[in-house]
Amino acid sequence: MLVLLAAPAGALEVDEVGQLGGACRAAVVSGNRAYMGAGYHLVVLDVTTPSNPVVLGKSAALPGSVSGLAVSGNYAYVADSNFGLQIIDVSSASNPHKVGSYRRAHGLTAWRCPAAMPTSRKTAASR
């Protein structure tokens, strides 16, 4: 993440101005396209020539980093850290864009869900 720091009239203001790269924690291939998470973005690549993948486009920054990914038809379904599911239209590889999202209450992930915890932790979590 890039930030711009400015101090107009003595106040400190911090604005996000962009985000570069990031870890790849998810990738899938469908036909001659590869879809990968790069930090807070979904990146679409042409892998027709596997020895020379070409970036075709990337989404705007998502609320959280991409941690899981599935593609079906013209849509990519992105698990987005604690921000839930982001649905990305990938029908235009050069312009993948968010068309919907779903966020579970409190942004819980499966490993934080009391039902998924071992019994000893479930008791502690329910107090």
C-alpha positions as CSV (number, residue, x, y, z in Angstrom):
1,M,0.0,0.0,0.0
2,L,1.3,3.5,-0.9
3,V,0.3,6.3,1.4
4,L,0.5,10.1,0.9
5,L,1.3,12.0,4.1
6,A,0.5,15.7,4.3
7,A,0.2,18.1,7.1
8,P,-2.0,21.0,6.1
9,A,-2.5,23.6,8.8
10,G,-0.6,21.4,11.3
11,A,-2.9,18.4,10.9
12,L,-1.6,15.0,9.8
13,E,-3.7,13.5,7.0
14,V,-3.1,10.0,5.6
15,D,-4.7,8.9,2.4
16,E,-4.4,5.6,0.5
17,V,-3.3,6.4,-3.0
18,G,-2.7,2.9,-4.3
19,Q,-1.4,-0.6,-3.6
20,L,1.3,-2.6,-5.4
21,G,1.7,-6.3,-5.6
22,G,1.3,-8.5,-2.6
23,A,1.5,-12.2,-1.8
24,C,-0.2,-14.7,-4.1
25,R,-2.2,-17.0,-1.9
26,A,-4.6,-18.3,-4.5
27,A,-4.5,-19.1,-8.2
28,V,-6.7,-21.1,-10.6
29,V,-6.6,-21.9,-14.4
30,S,-9.6,-22.0,-16.6
31,G,-8.9,-22.6,-20.3
32,N,-6.2,-20.3,-21.5
33,R,-6.7,-17.9,-18.6
34,A,-5.1,-17.9,-15.2
35,Y,-6.6,-16.0,-12.3
36,M,-4.4,-15.1,-9.3
37,G,-4.7,-13.1,-6.2
38,A,-2.0,-10.5,-5.8
39,G,-2.4,-8.9,-2.5
40,Y,-5.7,-7.0,-2.7
41,H,-6.2,-7.5,-6.4
42,L,-7.5,-10.2,-8.8
43,V,-5.1,-10.5,-11.7
44,V,-6.1,-12.1,-15.0
45,L,-3.4,-13.6,-17.2
46,D,-3.3,-15.2,-20.7
47,V,-1.4,-18.5,-20.3
48,T,-1.8,-19.7,-23.9
49,T,2.0,-19.9,-23.9
50,P,2.8,-21.2,-20.4
51,S,6.4,-20.1,-20.7
52,N,5.3,-16.5,-21.3
53,P,2.2,-15.6,-19.3
54,V,0.8,-12.2,-20.1
55,V,-1.2,-9.9,-17.7
56,L,-4.5,-9.0,-19.3
57,G,-6.0,-7.0,-16.5
58,K,-6.5,-6.6,-12.7
59,S,-9.3,-5.6,-10.5
60,A,-9.5,-2.5,-8.4
61,A,-8.3,-3.1,-4.8
62,L,-10.6,-5.3,-2.9
63,P,-11.4,-4.7,0.8
64,G,-8.9,-7.4,1.9
65,S,-6.3,-9.6,0.5
66,V,-7.3,-12.5,-1.8
67,S,-7.1,-15.7,0.2
68,G,-9.1,-18.1,-2.0
69,L,-10.4,-18.2,-5.5
70,A,-12.8,-20.1,-7.8
71,V,-13.9,-19.3,-11.4
72,S,-17.1,-20.4,-13.1
73,G,-18.2,-19.0,-16.4
74,N,-17.8,-15.2,-16.5
75,Y,-17.3,-14.8,-12.7
76,A,-14.5,-15.2,-10.2
77,Y,-15.5,-15.9,-6.6
78,V,-12.9,-14.4,-4.3
79,A,-12.5,-15.2,-0.6
80,D,-11.3,-11.9,0.7
81,S,-9.6,-12.3,4.1
82,N,-12.1,-11.3,6.8
83,F,-14.3,-9.4,4.3
84,G,-16.2,-12.4,2.9
85,L,-16.9,-13.2,-0.7
86,Q,-16.3,-10.8,-3.6
87,I,-17.9,-11.6,-6.9
88,I,-15.9,-10.4,-9.9
89,D,-17.1,-10.2,-13.5
90,V,-14.2,-11.5,-15.6
91,S,-16.1,-11.5,-19.0
92,S,-13.7,-8.8,-20.1
93,A,-10.2,-9.9,-19.1
94,S,-8.8,-6.4,-19.4
95,N,-11.5,-5.1,-17.0
96,P,-12.3,-7.5,-14.2
97,H,-14.7,-5.6,-11.9
98,K,-16.7,-6.3,-8.7
99,V,-20.4,-7.0,-9.2
100,G,-21.3,-8.3,-5.8
101,S,-20.2,-9.3,-2.4
102,Y,-21.3,-11.2,0.7
103,R,-20.0,-10.6,4.2
104,R,-20.7,-12.9,7.1
105,A,-21.8,-11.2,10.3
106,H,-18.7,-9.9,12.2
107,G,-16.4,-10.9,9.4
108,L,-15.8,-14.3,11.0
109,T,-13.6,-16.9,9.1
110,A,-14.2,-20.6,9.6
111,W,-11.3,-21.1,12.0
112,R,-12.9,-18.4,14.3
113,C,-16.3,-19.9,14.2
114,P,-17.1,-21.5,17.6
115,A,-18.7,-24.6,15.9
116,A,-15.4,-25.3,14.1
117,M,-13.3,-25.0,17.4
118,P,-12.2,-28.0,19.4
119,T,-14.5,-28.6,22.5
120,S,-12.0,-27.2,24.9
121,R,-11.8,-23.9,23.0
122,K,-15.6,-23.9,22.3
123,T,-16.2,-23.6,26.1
124,A,-13.8,-20.7,26.4
125,A,-15.2,-18.9,23.4
126,S,-18.8,-19.1,24.6
127,R,-18.0,-17.4,27.9
